[in-house]
Amino acid sequence: MKLIKTSTILFCLLTNVTNVYGQDNKEIKEQDSISKKAYIYLTQQFSVARPLNVEYTYATPTKFTSKTDGNKTDGNRINHYSQLNISTNINILKKKNWILSTTLGYKNTNMDIEFAEPTFQETKNVDINAHYLYESLNLAYSTKLFNKPTFLSSSLIFDGSDKYFGRVKGLVTGNILLKSTDRTKILVGLGLNIDEGTKTPVIPMFTLQHRFNNDFFADIILPKQILFRMHPFKNSRLSIGTELEANTFYLYLLNPNNLSEKYEYRQVDLNNGLKYEYLLKHNFIITAKTGVKTLITNGLFNKKDTFDDKIFSSTQDPSFYFNLGLSYNPFVKKRK
């Protein structure tokens, strides 16, 4: 179970940079090539795949129990959490069956943490202002396997902070379309993480899109999301369900005995709630999300080690989250 959890964490972290290919839904008009259909589907499903995406997230204060070197401490509190997320996806070359693109992204995470000091009966406040940057070079290819449409993708990912270079990571995915009708589409596949920070690189993937009627359908992409979508008004979409959200950043100057050591923090949350999207003029989309954020797992570890060797972790009470976003999708179609 521990291996599955760790693998899922790294898959979600990497798929925040580049996402697997699926199949277009009924609203998308027929295109000249299957790779273009898949790219259009991506821009509908994942905002990071769009040419421009800007998001701001705020979470309410919450309490947590920390675990450092095996010692648990209660009474800690996160007084403030906010994050600014900016990304752009640029196509470099597009051919009939393949697309070469690059993704550039920046995340600024702000946290005000209050640590309890039971021995001295006092608290210690720590402010975190972490800058995380990443770039990926992505190659997606569409073909047929066993006479079924098959989507292959690979990404070379570079990340770091405003101070130092971080890691070189890789992601290879393969998905095969098992069923495609006007109502139901099913894909299965595997994702391979190439990352020094994990010991478990393989994760299975499953995609199901089922349309109950013209305005209500299920949109399931495991392990990323389980959503039920509907169109309550013209040019709008409402989704209810759950999504995995993964974040990572680098920290420094934590060890007074060796200030040159670099550390990495990773966290995966489960966001349960609502998402509302509205299409503005000129293909811009405004997004609002709200709901309950639940921590699945987190960890701080030395950059030369892996997530399994974490020196700090925590269990955390749920909190409410609010997210506002603006993105540009050149392929979105207005509903008649």
N, C-alpha and C positions, 0 to 999 in steps of 0.2 A: 504493500500500500504506500509505503514511504517513497519507493521508486517511482510509482505512478504520479504521486503528488509533485515530486521534484521535476519530473519530465513535463508535467502540465504547466508548471510555473514558467519554465524556460520557453516552452512553446508559445505561451501567451505573451511573454516579453518580446519575443521575436516577431510574432504576428502583429504587434503594435507598429512594427516598422514595415512589414510586407505581409500580405495576406494571400491565402490560397484562392485558386480560381474556382468559380462555380458556373452556373448556367443562367441565362437571362430569364426574366419572368415575362408574363403575358403582356405587360405594358410596354416592353421594349420592341420596337419594330425590327423586322428581319434585317440582318446586316450581311455584308459580302463574305465575311470569314468568321469561323467559329472563335478565333482568338479575340476578335473585336467584340463579339457577344460577351465573352468572359470578362473582358476589361470593363465593359459597360456595367455588367453585374457587380463587379468590384466597387465601382464608384457609387452604386446605390447602397451596397451593404456597409462599406467601411469608409468613413470620412477621411482616413489617412491616405486612401488611394486616390483622392480627388486632387486636382491641381492646386487647391488652396483650402486649408482648414485651420480655424482658430477657435480654441475652447478655453473657458474659464470655469474652474470647479471650486466649490466651497463646501466644507463639511463641518457640521456642528461639533462643539467640544464633546469629548468622551473620556472615560477612564480606562486604564489598562494595567495589567500585571506584567511586569518585566521578568525576564529570565536571563541572567548574566552568569556565564561560567557555571551553570547548574543551580544558581541561587535565585529564588523567586522573591520579588518585592511587590507588595500591593500598594494601592494609594497613589499611583502615578496618574497623570492627566495630560491629555492633549488639549491645550486651550485654543489653538488656532491651527487650521489646515486649509491651504488654498494652493491651486496649481494653475499655471498658464501653459497651454499646449499649442504650439504652432507647427504646422507641417506643410510641405508642398511635394507633389509628385509630378515629375517631368518625364514625358516620353522622349527618348533619344532617337530610336529607330522603330518603325512599325512595318512589318511585312505581313503577308497573308496568314502565316501560322505562328508567328512569334513577335514578341514585343520586348524591347530593351528600354528600361526606364531607370530613373534614379529618384530616391526619396530623401529629402532633407528635413530634419526635425529638431525642435528645441522645446525643452520643458523646464519651467522654473517652479520649484516646489518650496513653499514656505510653511514652516511648522514652528509653533511655540509649545515646547514640551516641559512639563513640570514633573521632575523626578523626586520621589520621596526618599528621605534619608532617615530610616528608622533609628539608627544608632545615635544620631545627633538630634532627633526629633525636629527636623527641619526639612525644607525642600530646596531643590536646585533647579533653576530654570536654564533650559538650553534652547537657543534659537537656531534654526536650520534654514539656510537660504541656498538651496542646491540648484546648480545649473547643469542640465544634462543635454548633450548634443549628440546627434547621430546622423549618419549618412549611409545609404545602401545603394548598391548597384544590382538591379533586378532583371532577370531574364525569364520570360514566360513563353512556353511552347505548347501548342495544341496539336494532337495527333489522334490516331485511333489504335486501340488495343482490344483484341478479341471483337473487332468490329464495333467497339463502343468508343464514343468521344472521351479522350483522356487529356488531362491538363497537367503539365509538368512546370515547375518553377524552381528557380534557385536564386539566392540572394547572398551577396557578400556585404557584411555590415560592419561599419566602424563607429565606435562610440567613445565618449569621454566627457569631460567637464570643461569649464572655462579655464581650468588650470593645467590639467594633464590629459594625455591620451589615455583611453580606457582599454578596450578590448577589440579584437577582430573576431567576429562571429559569422556563422553561416547558417543558412536554412535551405533545405531541399524538400520539396513536397511533390506528391503525385496523387491525383484524384481521377477516378474513373466514373463516368456517368452511367449508372445502371438502369435508370428509368427516366423517361422524359415524355410527359403528356401535358395537355393543357392544364390539368389540375395538380399533377404531382411530379416532382423532380427529386431524385435520390442520387447522391454521390458518396463513395467511400474512398478512403485514401490513407496515406501515412505521411508523417512529417518527421524529418531528421534534423535535429539541432546539432550544430558543430560549435561548441562553446566550452572553453576551459572551466567555466563556472559550474558545469553540471556533469554528473557521471551517468545520467540516464538520458540518452539523446533521442529516443524514438517514442512517438505518440501517435495513436490511431486517430483518424478524423472521420466524421460522419456529417453529411449535410442532407436535410430534408426540407423541401418547400412544398406545402400542400395548400391549395386554394379551396376553401369551403364554399365561397361564393365570390362575386366580383369585388366585394369590398372587405373581405375578411380572409386571412390566410395565416398559416403557421410558418415560421421562419426559424429553423433550427440548424445551427452550425456548431457542432461539438468539437473541442471543448469550450468554444468561445461564447455562445449565446443560445438562449431558448426564448423566442419572442413570438407573440401573436400580434399581428398588425391589422389595422383597419384604416379606412379613409372616411373620417366623419364629415369632412367638408371638402369643397373643391380646392385642389392644390395643397392638400395637407395629408399627413399620415400620423396616426397615433399607434404607438407600440406599448405593450405591457408584457413584462417578463423579467428575465434575469440575464445579466451580462458579467463576464469576468473582466476585471480591469487589472492590468499589471503595470507596476512602476519600478524603476531602478534609478539610482544615482550614486555618485562617488563622494566619499568623505575623507578628510585628511586631518593630520595633527591630533589624532585620538590617543596615541600611545606616547606618553611623556618620555619613555625610555628610548623610543625610536621614532622621531617625528617624520622621518621619510617614508614610513609605511603608509600604504594606500588601502582604503577599505571600500567595500561595495555593499550597498543596501538594496534588497529586493523585497517587494511586497505584492501580494495578490489579494484583491478584494472581490466580493460578490455584490454587485449592485442590483437590487430588486426594486423595480418601480416602473415609472412611466416615461416615455419619450415622445415628444411632439415635434414634428417637422413641418415647416411651412415654406412653400416655394415662393420666393420673391421674384421681381423682375430680373431679367438678364441672367437666369439660371443660378442665382444665389439662393441658398437654403439657410434659414434660421432654425436652430434646434434648441429645445429646452428639455432638460431631464431633471427628475427628482425622485426620491425614494429613500430606501434604507441601505446603507453601506455596511457590510459585514466582512470582517477580516478573516481570510482563510488561512494564510500563513505569511510570515515575514522573517527576515534574518539579516544580520550584519556579519560580514565575514571578511577576513583578510583577502585582498585581491589575488594573492598567489595561491589561495586555497579554493574550495568549492562551497556551494550553498550548504551542503551537508555538514560542513565544518564551522557553522555559524557560532559566533561568540555571544551574540545577543539575539533574543527573539521575544515575542510578547503575545499575550491573549488580550483581546480588546472588546469592550462593549460596542454594540452597534451604534451607528450615528446616522443622522439624516444628511443627504447630500443634495446640492443644487448645481446644475451645469447649464451654461449658456454657450452656444456655438454659432459660428457663421462659416459656411463653406461654399465653394463654387463647384458645380457639377455640370459640365457642358452637355451631358447626355440625358439629363432629366427631361421628362415630357410632362407638359401640363395636361391635366385631366379635363375631358370635355363634359 
